[in-house]
Amino acid sequence: MKKSIDYEKTLEIIERLKLAKIGKYEKWESMIKKIKNKQILNPDELKYYSNLTRIYKNLEITSRSKIYHTKLSLEDEKLPCSQCGKDSLYYCNMNDQYFCNIHVVGHDKNEI
């Protein structure tokens, strides 16, 4: 049996992620438009949404949060490190990039 999507909750989550500047703005806008027009999201959009929402299970993270790096779980997709291309272990919500264990430290001068 196929699960149906709770459109109101999905829109609320996407709006929060968009406002917190997590992920790509254009993708969120496209997904919001499709959901409001009751169109089905394509597999790439669903994968993008599920990857980011799995990382942010506590959706009360605000843009003022001092926690910039989230350690990826075993289920998370391990995209290449933005510095060296090896498997990443961390996701940075400040700049929407993935980092390995070596490059996660000190990659952004704005971080504390």
Secondary structure, DSSP 8 states (H G I E B T S, - for coil): ------HHHHHHHHHHHHHTT-S-HHHHHHHHHHHHTT----HHHHHHHHHHHHHTSSTT--TT-S--EEE--TTS---B-TTT-SB--EEETTTTEEE-TTTTTTS-TT--
